[in-house]
Amino acid sequence: MSNKYENLSFFRQRIVRKEGTRMLIQEEEYELLLRNDNDGRSSFPEKLLGEAIVDHEEHKKYLKKIECLLEGILQNNSGIYSINIDPQQLYYEETFLLFERLKKFKQKLKIELTEHLPYKREGSYGHQFLLEQVIRLREMDYEIVLDDFLTGINGIDQLIALSPFISRVKISKLIFNRKVSDSTFYSFIFETAKLVHEINPNLSLVIEAEETEEILEKLPNAWYYQTYYFDNPSKIN
């Protein structure tokens, strides 16, 4: 019987600083994007990943493949890499054991907490259910990133609770596309940045999926950007 995870791979996309609309490569930094290779085509394995995350035994098998891929990437490539971790995965001990084994690469690996609601939530109704797990990852000296701020569970309350233990917040333009104008988004993003930095002035900010040259030119050079405008994802495995 074939291993249904055998065709998983990672693509990488640069996270950059900019000057106007020109990319400044001050250091190599990327987000790892999970893909499934099928008949020469690569796509995000939404169904496969969902099944692996909600089933504990499947998750163990899935992590074995992810560990193999990460070992190869971190061992054989320069740069810093961010990997997405679903909140549900933080309820499985093997997730922490994985990052314990990868501690030799901790300076090259960041953990991005995605916005999805855990399939099986634990703790009391008002419990900040990621806090204990995030502290545990920080005690391993990993940098923690709050992904897709203002979507799913990654709202303001989550940011406030986790702000002492995270280093970065990412905001995606995708949720605004076809809903609000570029000028409205431009105004909103500055107010959101003020909010983030009032909560923790040391947090860096990454803007994702902004492809408009006019808007990019106006946004601060001090922020980071992850966008097709600067870099198309490419396979790394």
C-alpha positions as CSV (number, residue, x, y, z in Angstrom):
1,M,0.0,0.0,0.0
2,S,1.4,3.4,-1.0
3,N,2.1,6.1,1.5
4,K,-0.4,8.8,0.8
5,Y,2.1,11.4,2.1
6,E,4.9,10.4,-0.2
7,N,4.2,13.1,-2.8
8,L,4.3,16.0,-0.4
9,S,6.9,18.7,-1.0
10,F,7.6,22.2,0.0
11,F,7.8,25.3,-2.2
12,R,9.4,28.5,-0.8
13,Q,8.5,32.2,-1.2
14,R,10.7,35.0,-0.1
15,I,9.9,37.4,2.8
16,V,11.7,40.6,1.9
17,R,12.2,44.2,2.8
18,K,11.8,46.8,0.0
19,E,12.7,50.3,-1.2
20,G,9.8,51.7,-3.0
21,T,8.9,48.8,-5.3
22,R,12.4,47.4,-5.5
23,M,13.2,44.3,-3.5
24,L,16.1,44.5,-0.9
25,I,17.6,41.2,-0.1
26,Q,19.2,41.8,3.3
27,E,18.9,38.2,4.4
28,E,17.5,35.0,2.9
29,E,14.1,34.4,4.5
30,Y,11.2,32.3,3.2
31,E,7.9,30.8,4.1
32,L,7.6,27.1,3.3
33,L,4.4,26.3,1.4
34,L,3.2,22.7,1.5
35,R,2.2,21.2,-1.8
36,N,1.2,17.8,-3.1
37,D,2.7,16.6,-6.4
38,N,0.2,14.8,-8.7
39,D,0.8,14.0,-12.4
40,G,3.3,16.9,-12.7
41,R,1.1,19.4,-11.0
42,S,1.6,20.8,-7.5
43,S,-1.3,22.1,-5.4
44,F,-2.1,22.7,-1.7
45,P,-3.3,19.4,-0.2
46,E,-6.3,20.8,1.7
47,K,-8.2,17.5,2.1
48,L,-5.1,15.4,2.9
49,L,-3.8,17.9,5.4
50,G,-7.2,18.2,7.1
51,E,-7.4,14.5,7.5
52,A,-3.9,14.3,8.9
53,I,-4.5,17.1,11.5
54,V,-7.8,15.8,13.0
55,D,-6.8,12.2,13.3
56,H,-4.0,11.7,15.8
57,E,-2.6,8.5,14.3
58,E,-2.6,10.0,10.8
59,H,-0.9,13.0,12.2
60,K,2.0,10.9,13.4
61,K,2.5,9.5,9.9
62,Y,2.2,12.9,8.4
63,L,4.8,14.4,10.7
64,K,7.3,11.7,9.8
65,K,7.2,13.0,6.2
66,I,7.4,16.6,7.3
67,E,10.4,15.9,9.4
68,C,12.2,14.2,6.6
69,L,11.5,17.2,4.3
70,L,12.5,19.8,6.9
71,E,15.7,18.0,7.7
72,G,16.8,18.1,4.1
73,I,15.8,21.7,3.6
74,L,17.5,23.0,6.7
75,Q,20.6,20.9,6.3
76,N,21.2,21.7,2.6
77,N,20.0,25.2,2.1
78,S,21.0,28.6,3.5
79,G,18.4,31.1,4.8
80,I,15.6,31.2,7.4
81,Y,12.4,29.3,6.9
82,S,8.9,29.6,8.4
83,I,6.6,26.6,8.6
84,N,2.9,26.7,9.3
85,I,1.5,24.9,12.3
86,D,-2.2,24.4,12.8
87,P,-3.4,25.0,16.4
88,Q,-4.7,21.4,16.5
89,Q,-1.2,20.2,16.1
90,L,-0.2,21.9,19.4
91,Y,-2.4,19.4,21.2
92,Y,-0.3,16.5,20.0
93,E,2.9,15.6,21.8
94,E,4.7,14.5,18.7
95,T,4.6,18.1,17.4
96,F,6.7,19.2,20.3
97,L,9.0,16.1,20.0
98,L,9.5,17.1,16.3
99,F,10.7,20.6,17.2
100,E,12.8,19.2,20.0
101,R,14.6,17.0,17.5
102,L,15.0,20.0,15.1
103,K,16.5,22.3,17.8
104,K,19.9,22.2,16.1
105,F,18.2,24.3,13.3
106,K,16.3,26.6,15.7
107,Q,18.2,29.7,14.3
108,K,16.9,28.8,10.8
109,L,13.3,27.8,11.6
110,K,10.3,30.0,12.6
111,I,6.9,28.6,13.5
112,E,3.8,30.3,12.1
113,L,0.6,29.7,14.0
114,T,-2.3,29.5,11.5
115,E,-5.8,30.9,12.1
116,H,-7.8,27.7,12.1
117,L,-10.0,26.7,15.0
118,P,-8.8,23.5,16.7
119,Y,-10.9,20.4,15.9
120,K,-10.8,19.3,19.5
121,R,-10.5,22.3,21.9
122,E,-9.3,21.6,25.4
123,G,-9.5,23.7,28.6
124,S,-12.2,25.9,30.0
125,Y,-14.5,28.1,27.9
126,G,-12.4,31.3,28.4
127,H,-9.1,29.5,28.3
128,Q,-6.4,31.1,26.1
129,F,-5.7,27.6,24.7
130,L,-2.5,28.5,22.7
131,L,-0.7,30.3,25.5
132,E,0.8,27.2,27.3
133,Q,1.8,25.6,24.0
134,V,3.4,28.8,22.7
135,I,5.4,29.3,25.9
136,R,6.6,25.7,25.5
137,L,7.9,26.4,22.0
138,R,9.5,29.6,23.1
139,E,11.3,27.7,25.8
140,M,12.9,25.8,22.9
141,D,14.1,29.1,21.6
142,Y,12.0,29.1,18.4
143,E,10.7,32.4,17.0
144,I,6.9,32.3,16.9
145,V,4.8,34.2,14.2
146,L,1.1,35.0,14.3
147,D,-0.2,34.2,10.8
148,D,-3.2,35.8,9.1
149,F,-3.9,38.3,11.9
150,L,-7.6,39.3,12.2
151,T,-8.8,36.0,10.7
152,G,-10.0,32.8,12.4
153,I,-8.8,32.6,16.0
154,N,-5.9,35.0,15.4
155,G,-7.8,38.0,16.6
156,I,-6.9,40.9,18.8
157,D,-7.4,38.9,22.0
158,Q,-5.1,36.2,20.7
159,L,-2.5,38.8,19.8
160,I,-2.7,40.4,23.3
161,A,-2.4,37.1,25.0
162,L,0.6,35.9,22.9
163,S,2.3,39.2,22.3
164,P,5.1,38.7,24.9
165,F,6.1,35.4,23.2
166,I,5.9,36.1,19.5
167,S,8.2,38.1,17.2
168,R,6.0,38.9,14.2
169,V,2.5,39.4,12.9
170,K,1.4,38.7,9.3
171,I,-1.6,40.3,7.6
172,S,-2.9,39.0,4.3
173,K,-4.4,41.3,1.7
174,L,-6.4,38.3,0.4
175,I,-9.2,38.7,2.8
176,F,-9.8,42.2,1.5
177,N,-9.7,41.5,-2.2
178,R,-13.0,42.2,-4.0
179,K,-14.4,43.4,-0.7
180,V,-12.7,46.8,-0.1
181,S,-10.9,49.3,-2.3
182,D,-7.1,49.6,-2.3
183,S,-7.4,53.0,-0.7
184,T,-9.5,51.7,2.2
185,F,-7.0,48.8,2.7
186,Y,-4.1,51.3,2.7
187,S,-5.8,53.4,5.4
188,F,-6.7,50.3,7.4
189,I,-3.3,48.7,7.3
190,F,-1.6,51.7,8.9
191,E,-4.2,51.8,11.7
192,T,-3.7,48.1,12.2
193,A,0.1,48.5,12.4
194,K,-0.4,51.2,15.1
195,L,-2.5,48.7,17.1
196,V,0.0,45.9,16.8
197,H,2.9,48.1,17.8
198,E,1.0,49.6,20.8
199,I,0.4,46.0,22.0
200,N,4.1,45.2,21.5
201,P,6.4,47.7,19.8
202,N,9.0,45.0,19.1
203,L,6.8,43.0,16.7
204,S,7.8,43.0,13.0
205,L,5.0,43.2,10.5
206,V,4.7,41.2,7.2
207,I,2.2,42.2,4.5
208,E,1.1,39.2,2.4
209,A,-0.5,39.1,-1.1
210,E,-0.3,42.8,-1.9
211,E,0.4,42.9,-5.6
212,T,-0.5,46.5,-6.5
213,E,2.6,48.5,-7.4
214,E,1.0,51.8,-6.4
215,I,0.1,50.5,-2.9
216,L,3.5,48.8,-2.4
217,E,5.3,51.9,-3.2
218,K,3.5,53.8,-0.5
219,L,3.9,51.2,2.2
220,P,6.8,51.5,4.7
221,N,10.2,50.1,3.8
222,A,10.5,49.1,7.5
223,W,7.8,46.4,7.1
224,Y,8.3,43.0,5.4
225,Y,6.5,41.7,2.4
226,Q,5.6,38.3,1.0
227,T,4.1,38.7,-2.4
228,Y,4.1,37.4,-6.0
229,Y,5.1,40.9,-7.0
230,F,8.6,40.2,-5.6
231,D,8.8,36.4,-5.7
232,N,7.0,33.4,-7.2
233,P,7.1,30.3,-5.0
234,S,9.5,27.7,-6.2
235,K,10.1,24.1,-5.2
236,I,12.9,23.4,-2.8
237,N,12.8,19.7,-2.1
